[in-house]
Amino acid sequence: MFKTIIYLKKTGSTMTVAKRLLSMLEPPFIVLAESQISGYGQRNRKWLSQEGGLWFTEVFYTERILGLSLFISIPILRVLKKYDSEIKVKWPNDLYLNDKKIAGILTKTSRNIAFVGIGINVENDIPDEARKYAISLKELGNIKRTKIFEEIKKEEEMLLPAFSENGFAPFRNEYEDHLIFINKNITVKSESVIQGKVLGVTNLGELIIETMSGIEKIVQGTVLNF
């Protein structure tokens, strides 16, 4: 599927480059950089992207928007679990190990085109100021980012047809099995601040929370604590 891959030594953001290239390249394609100067995640939060990490943006056509951001975590989850079985997912699509972030996903869509930015700490060192909340695969051994990239690409290409045909539903149980705060009380900032117990997710990727006033289904939001 992803036959066209643009390799960059250093760039501001692979997401920004991918959007610019859309006028020149027909999807699907991938923009991969060895490092990013201004990498970012959800809500434009800065993402440290030094050499040794895996930083890339995928561009592809899709008729499925709902549940896409959660689905994308599944192939990455499957690959990373080969190296540590304790990998978990934080809704909607951050990946954690030992309660520390190891990978993040940023999904944007424009009509029927998806832009999926993926950042994974692989061979890069975690700066001292980020060690409290971030971790790298480097701590598990000599794991190469090129190998991780190829494994994720292969897994995703294998799973995308099922998502295109049936949406997120076939992956819901697997996702819930790895949800880091399933059956725990959390606080989420959406249109308002919501507190309650996480029951799971819907087939559309909504987070299901049991609150004092009833069941809430959250489409978009930021988990403040768990």
C-alpha positions as a Markdown table, in Angstrom:
| # | Residue | x | y | z |
|---|---|---|---|---|
| 1 | Met | 0.0 | 0.0 | 0.0 |
| 2 | Phe | 2.6 | 2.6 | 1.1 |
| 3 | Lys | 4.9 | 2.2 | -1.8 |
| 4 | Thr | 6.0 | 5.9 | -1.8 |
| 5 | Ile | 8.1 | 6.9 | 1.2 |
| 6 | Ile | 9.8 | 10.3 | 1.4 |
| 7 | Tyr | 12.9 | 10.2 | 3.7 |
| 8 | Leu | 14.1 | 13.4 | 5.3 |
| 9 | Lys | 17.2 | 14.0 | 7.5 |
| 10 | Lys | 15.6 | 16.8 | 9.5 |
| 11 | Thr | 12.3 | 18.8 | 9.1 |
| 12 | Gly | 10.0 | 21.0 | 11.1 |
| 13 | Ser | 7.2 | 18.5 | 11.1 |
| 14 | Thr | 6.4 | 15.5 | 8.9 |
| 15 | Met | 2.7 | 16.4 | 9.2 |
| 16 | Thr | 3.3 | 19.9 | 7.7 |
| 17 | Val | 5.5 | 18.4 | 4.9 |
| 18 | Ala | 2.9 | 15.8 | 4.1 |
| 19 | Lys | 0.2 | 18.4 | 3.7 |
| 20 | Arg | 2.3 | 20.4 | 1.3 |
| 21 | Leu | 3.2 | 17.3 | -0.7 |
| 22 | Leu | -0.4 | 16.4 | -1.2 |
| 23 | Ser | -0.6 | 18.8 | -4.2 |
| 24 | Met | 2.3 | 16.9 | -5.8 |
| 25 | Leu | 1.8 | 13.3 | -4.7 |
| 26 | Glu | -1.1 | 10.9 | -5.0 |
| 27 | Pro | -1.9 | 9.1 | -1.7 |
| 28 | Pro | -1.0 | 6.7 | -0.2 |
| 29 | Phe | 2.5 | 7.9 | 0.8 |
| 30 | Ile | 4.6 | 8.4 | 4.0 |
| 31 | Val | 6.9 | 11.2 | 5.1 |
| 32 | Leu | 9.6 | 10.0 | 7.5 |
| 33 | Ala | 12.2 | 12.1 | 9.2 |
| 34 | Glu | 15.2 | 11.3 | 11.3 |
| 35 | Ser | 14.4 | 14.3 | 13.5 |
| 36 | Gln | 11.8 | 17.0 | 13.8 |
| 37 | Ile | 12.5 | 20.6 | 15.0 |
| 38 | Ser | 8.9 | 21.4 | 15.7 |
| 39 | Gly | 7.1 | 18.1 | 16.1 |
| 40 | Tyr | 3.7 | 18.3 | 17.8 |
| 41 | Gly | 0.9 | 16.2 | 19.1 |
| 42 | Gln | -2.7 | 16.7 | 20.2 |
| 43 | Arg | -3.7 | 20.3 | 20.8 |
| 44 | Asn | -0.3 | 21.4 | 19.4 |
| 45 | Arg | 1.6 | 20.1 | 22.4 |
| 46 | Lys | 5.4 | 20.0 | 21.7 |
| 47 | Trp | 6.8 | 16.5 | 20.9 |
| 48 | Leu | 10.5 | 16.1 | 21.4 |
| 49 | Ser | 11.7 | 14.4 | 18.2 |
| 50 | Gln | 15.4 | 13.9 | 18.3 |
| 51 | Glu | 17.4 | 11.4 | 16.2 |
| 52 | Gly | 16.9 | 7.8 | 17.1 |
| 53 | Gly | 13.1 | 8.1 | 17.4 |
| 54 | Leu | 10.6 | 7.1 | 14.7 |
| 55 | Trp | 8.8 | 10.1 | 13.3 |
| 56 | Phe | 6.5 | 9.8 | 10.3 |
| 57 | Thr | 3.2 | 10.9 | 8.8 |
| 58 | Glu | 1.0 | 8.6 | 6.6 |
| 59 | Val | -1.4 | 10.0 | 4.0 |
| 60 | Phe | -4.1 | 7.8 | 2.6 |
| 61 | Tyr | -7.7 | 7.8 | 1.3 |
| 62 | Thr | -10.4 | 6.6 | 3.7 |
| 63 | Glu | -14.2 | 6.6 | 3.8 |
| 64 | Arg | -14.1 | 5.8 | 7.5 |
| 65 | Ile | -13.5 | 8.8 | 9.8 |
| 66 | Leu | -15.2 | 7.7 | 13.0 |
| 67 | Gly | -12.9 | 5.4 | 15.1 |
| 68 | Leu | -9.9 | 6.0 | 12.8 |
| 69 | Ser | -7.7 | 7.5 | 15.5 |
| 70 | Leu | -8.4 | 4.6 | 17.9 |
| 71 | Phe | -7.9 | 2.0 | 15.1 |
| 72 | Ile | -4.5 | 3.4 | 14.2 |
| 73 | Ser | -3.2 | 2.5 | 17.7 |
| 74 | Ile | -3.9 | -1.2 | 17.1 |
| 75 | Pro | -1.2 | -2.1 | 14.6 |
| 76 | Ile | 1.3 | -0.1 | 16.7 |
| 77 | Leu | 0.1 | -1.8 | 19.9 |
| 78 | Arg | 0.5 | -5.2 | 18.3 |
| 79 | Val | 4.1 | -4.5 | 17.2 |
| 80 | Leu | 5.3 | -2.9 | 20.4 |
| 81 | Lys | 3.8 | -5.8 | 22.5 |
| 82 | Lys | 6.3 | -8.1 | 20.8 |
| 83 | Tyr | 9.0 | -6.3 | 22.8 |
| 84 | Asp | 7.0 | -5.8 | 26.0 |
| 85 | Ser | 3.7 | -7.4 | 26.8 |
| 86 | Glu | 2.8 | -4.5 | 29.2 |
| 87 | Ile | 2.2 | -1.9 | 26.5 |
| 88 | Lys | -1.1 | -0.1 | 27.1 |
| 89 | Val | -3.3 | 2.4 | 25.2 |
| 90 | Lys | -4.6 | 5.7 | 26.7 |
| 91 | Trp | -7.7 | 6.9 | 24.9 |
| 92 | Pro | -7.8 | 7.9 | 22.2 |
| 93 | Asn | -4.4 | 6.7 | 20.9 |
| 94 | Asp | -1.3 | 7.3 | 23.1 |
| 95 | Leu | 0.7 | 4.2 | 24.0 |
| 96 | Tyr | 2.2 | 3.7 | 27.4 |
| 97 | Leu | 4.7 | 1.4 | 29.1 |
| 98 | Asn | 5.1 | 1.4 | 32.9 |
| 99 | Asp | 2.8 | 4.4 | 33.1 |
| 100 | Lys | 5.0 | 6.5 | 30.8 |
| 101 | Lys | 4.3 | 7.6 | 27.2 |
| 102 | Ile | 6.2 | 5.6 | 24.5 |
| 103 | Ala | 4.2 | 6.6 | 21.4 |
| 104 | Gly | 1.7 | 9.2 | 20.3 |
| 105 | Ile | -0.6 | 9.5 | 17.3 |
| 106 | Leu | -2.1 | 12.6 | 15.7 |
| 107 | Thr | -4.9 | 12.0 | 13.3 |
| 108 | Lys | -6.3 | 14.7 | 11.0 |
| 109 | Thr | -8.7 | 14.3 | 8.1 |
| 110 | Ser | -9.7 | 16.5 | 5.1 |
| 111 | Arg | -12.7 | 15.1 | 3.2 |
| 112 | Asn | -11.7 | 11.5 | 2.4 |
| 113 | Ile | -7.9 | 11.9 | 3.1 |
| 114 | Ala | -6.3 | 10.9 | 6.4 |
| 115 | Phe | -3.1 | 12.4 | 7.7 |
| 116 | Val | -1.8 | 10.2 | 10.5 |
| 117 | Gly | 1.3 | 11.5 | 12.4 |
| 118 | Ile | 3.1 | 8.8 | 14.5 |
| 119 | Gly | 5.9 | 9.4 | 16.9 |
| 120 | Ile | 7.6 | 6.5 | 18.8 |
| 121 | Asn | 10.5 | 6.6 | 21.1 |
| 122 | Val | 12.8 | 3.8 | 19.9 |
| 123 | Glu | 16.5 | 4.4 | 19.9 |
| 124 | Asn | 16.4 | 8.0 | 21.2 |
| 125 | Asp | 17.4 | 8.9 | 24.8 |
| 126 | Ile | 14.7 | 10.6 | 26.9 |
| 127 | Pro | 15.8 | 14.0 | 28.2 |
| 128 | Asp | 16.1 | 14.3 | 32.0 |
| 129 | Glu | 13.2 | 16.7 | 32.1 |
| 130 | Ala | 10.9 | 14.2 | 30.4 |
| 131 | Arg | 11.9 | 11.0 | 32.2 |
| 132 | Lys | 9.0 | 11.3 | 34.7 |
| 133 | Tyr | 6.4 | 10.9 | 31.9 |
| 134 | Ala | 8.2 | 9.4 | 28.8 |
| 135 | Ile | 10.1 | 6.2 | 28.1 |
| 136 | Ser | 12.0 | 4.7 | 25.1 |
| 137 | Leu | 12.2 | 1.2 | 23.6 |
| 138 | Lys | 16.0 | 1.7 | 24.0 |
| 139 | Glu | 15.5 | 0.7 | 27.7 |
| 140 | Leu | 14.3 | -2.7 | 26.6 |
| 141 | Gly | 17.4 | -3.5 | 24.5 |
| 142 | Asn | 18.9 | -3.0 | 21.1 |
| 143 | Ile | 15.8 | -2.3 | 19.0 |
| 144 | Lys | 16.1 | -0.7 | 15.6 |
| 145 | Arg | 13.7 | 2.0 | 14.5 |
| 146 | Thr | 13.9 | 0.8 | 10.9 |
| 147 | Lys | 12.6 | -2.7 | 12.0 |
| 148 | Ile | 9.8 | -1.1 | 14.0 |
| 149 | Phe | 8.8 | 1.0 | 11.1 |
| 150 | Glu | 8.6 | -1.9 | 8.7 |
| 151 | Glu | 6.7 | -4.1 | 11.2 |
| 152 | Ile | 4.1 | -1.3 | 11.8 |
| 153 | Lys | 3.7 | -0.6 | 8.1 |
| 154 | Lys | 3.1 | -4.3 | 7.4 |
| 155 | Glu | 0.7 | -4.8 | 10.3 |
| 156 | Glu | -1.3 | -1.7 | 9.3 |
| 157 | Glu | -1.5 | -2.6 | 5.7 |
| 158 | Met | -2.9 | -6.0 | 6.7 |
| 159 | Leu | -5.5 | -4.5 | 9.0 |
| 160 | Leu | -6.7 | -1.5 | 7.0 |
| 161 | Pro | -9.1 | -3.5 | 4.7 |
| 162 | Ala | -11.0 | -4.7 | 7.8 |
| 163 | Phe | -11.3 | -1.2 | 9.1 |
| 164 | Ser | -12.3 | 0.1 | 5.7 |
| 165 | Glu | -15.1 | -2.5 | 5.5 |
| 166 | Asn | -16.3 | -2.7 | 9.1 |
| 167 | Gly | -14.9 | 0.3 | 10.9 |
| 168 | Phe | -13.5 | 0.2 | 14.5 |
| 169 | Ala | -16.0 | -2.5 | 15.7 |
| 170 | Pro | -13.8 | -5.5 | 15.0 |
| 171 | Phe | -10.9 | -4.0 | 17.0 |
| 172 | Arg | -13.0 | -2.8 | 20.0 |
| 173 | Asn | -12.4 | -5.7 | 22.3 |
| 174 | Glu | -8.7 | -5.8 | 21.7 |
| 175 | Tyr | -8.5 | -2.0 | 22.3 |
| 176 | Glu | -10.5 | -2.3 | 25.6 |
| 177 | Asp | -8.3 | -5.2 | 26.7 |
| 178 | His | -5.3 | -2.8 | 26.6 |
| 179 | Leu | -7.1 | 0.4 | 27.8 |
| 180 | Ile | -4.9 | 1.7 | 30.6 |
| 181 | Phe | -7.7 | 3.0 | 32.8 |
| 182 | Ile | -10.5 | 0.5 | 32.1 |
| 183 | Asn | -12.7 | 0.3 | 35.2 |
| 184 | Lys | -10.9 | 3.2 | 36.8 |
| 185 | Asn | -12.1 | 6.7 | 37.8 |
| 186 | Ile | -10.7 | 9.4 | 35.5 |
| 187 | Thr | -11.3 | 13.1 | 34.8 |
| 188 | Val | -11.8 | 14.2 | 31.2 |
| 189 | Lys | -12.0 | 17.7 | 29.8 |
| 190 | Ser | -14.5 | 17.8 | 26.8 |
| 191 | Glu | -17.1 | 20.4 | 26.4 |
| 192 | Ser | -17.1 | 20.3 | 30.2 |
| 193 | Val | -15.1 | 18.5 | 32.8 |
| 194 | Ile | -16.4 | 15.0 | 33.4 |
| 195 | Gln | -15.5 | 12.6 | 36.2 |
| 196 | Gly | -16.4 | 9.0 | 36.4 |
| 197 | Lys | -15.6 | 5.3 | 35.9 |
| 198 | Val | -14.4 | 4.2 | 32.5 |
| 199 | Leu | -16.6 | 1.3 | 31.1 |
| 200 | Gly | -15.0 | 1.0 | 27.7 |
| 201 | Val | -15.4 | 2.5 | 24.2 |
| 202 | Thr | -18.2 | 2.3 | 21.6 |
| 203 | Asn | -17.9 | 0.9 | 18.1 |
| 204 | Leu | -17.3 | 4.5 | 17.0 |
| 205 | Gly | -14.5 | 5.1 | 19.4 |
| 206 | Glu | -16.4 | 7.1 | 21.9 |
| 207 | Leu | -15.2 | 6.8 | 25.5 |
| 208 | Ile | -17.9 | 5.5 | 27.8 |
| 209 | Ile | -17.9 | 6.9 | 31.3 |
| 210 | Glu | -20.3 | 6.1 | 34.2 |
| 211 | Thr | -20.8 | 9.4 | 36.1 |
| 212 | Met | -22.9 | 10.3 | 39.1 |
| 213 | Ser | -25.7 | 11.4 | 36.8 |
| 214 | Gly | -25.5 | 8.6 | 34.3 |
| 215 | Ile | -23.6 | 7.3 | 31.3 |
| 216 | Glu | -21.6 | 9.7 | 29.2 |
| 217 | Lys | -20.2 | 9.0 | 25.7 |
| 218 | Ile | -17.3 | 11.3 | 24.9 |
| 219 | Val | -16.3 | 11.9 | 21.2 |
| 220 | Gln | -13.3 | 14.2 | 21.8 |
| 221 | Gly | -11.6 | 15.2 | 25.0 |
| 222 | Thr | -8.4 | 15.3 | 27.0 |
| 223 | Val | -7.8 | 12.9 | 29.9 |
| 224 | Leu | -6.6 | 15.0 | 32.8 |
| 225 | Asn | -5.8 | 12.2 | 35.2 |
| 226 | Phe | -6.2 | 8.5 | 35.7 |
